Amino acid sequence: MTFKVTPAARNDILNIGRFTQNEWGKPQRKKYLAGLNSRFDYLAENPLQCRERQELNPPVRIYHHEKHLIVYVVEPTHILIVRVLHESMNIEFRVKERINTE
């Protein structure tokens, strides 16, 4: 299975990269983003690794990677990375934003 990234998640990743580079430099940005990409590949190969969170609307799966939460849904041919959020963010609100931005 492969993965796809929504525009909102792509924007999240760009912001994570900018913040990381500003705080800790370019080598750390590359390392952190490579780690995220590795997790995306892992989740694509193991899409049911995380339980579906039915209490969220729409239902999603959430994988915790270091300080971020990878929010995704399983599609028939791929996983869709919906958002990549800092662990301190309001997940329910941010997931609902997806509905309004797609």
N, C-alpha and C positions, 0 to 999 in steps of 0.2 A: 504494500500500500504506500501511497505517497502523501504529502501534505500540501495544502494550499493555505494562503494567508489572506485574511480580509484587509481592505484598506485601513480600517481602524487598527488592526494588529500591526500592520506595516508601519503606521505612524507611531504606535507604541514603541516598536523596536528602534526606530530612528531616534526617538526621544531618549530611550535608555542609552543608546550609543553616545549621543551628545552629552548627556549628564555624566556618564562614566568617564568619557574622555576629559571633560572639564574638571572632574574631581580627582581622577587617578591616572590620567594620561592615555595616550594612544595604545600602548601595548596591553593595558588592562581592558580597554574597550574591545580590542580584537579578541582577547581571551574570553571575555564575558559573552560577547555575541556568538563566538564559536561554540561556547557551551550551550547557549540557547538553541542554536541550530542543531547541535548534537541531540538535544532533548526532543526537538521536533521530529528528527529521524527516528529516534527511539519510540516515540508515541505513534508514529505512522506504522511502525512494525508491531507495536503492541497497543492497538487502539482502545482495548477494553481494560487497560492497566488501572484506570481510575473509574470509580463508580459514577453513574450519571446522577447529577444533582437535580432531582425532580422538584425540589423546593424553589429552584430558580426558574424564572420565566424569560426566555425559553430555557428548557433543560440543557445543561452543559456538563462537561467533565472538566475537572481542574487538577492540574499537576503542579506541585510546588517545586520550583527550581531556585535554589539559593534565596534571594530576596524577592523573587517574582513568581507570579501565578500564571501558568499557561492555561488559558481557557479555550476549550475546543469542543467540537461536535464530530461525531463519526458519521460520515456520508458513505454511500455504497462503494465508492471507488477510492476514497481518500479521507483524511481527517481535515477539518477546516479549523485553522487557528483563528479564533474569534477575537481574542484580546491577549495581551501580555501585560499584566498589571502588577504594580508593586503590592506586596503583601498587606500594606496598610490601607489600600484603597477600598472603597465600597464596591464590592463585586457585583451585587445585585443591580445597583444603579448603572454601572459601566456595561454590564451585559445587556441591559435594556436599551442602552444607547445604540447598540448594534442594530437593533430593529429600525431605528430612525435614520441610520446612516447608510444602509445598504440599498 
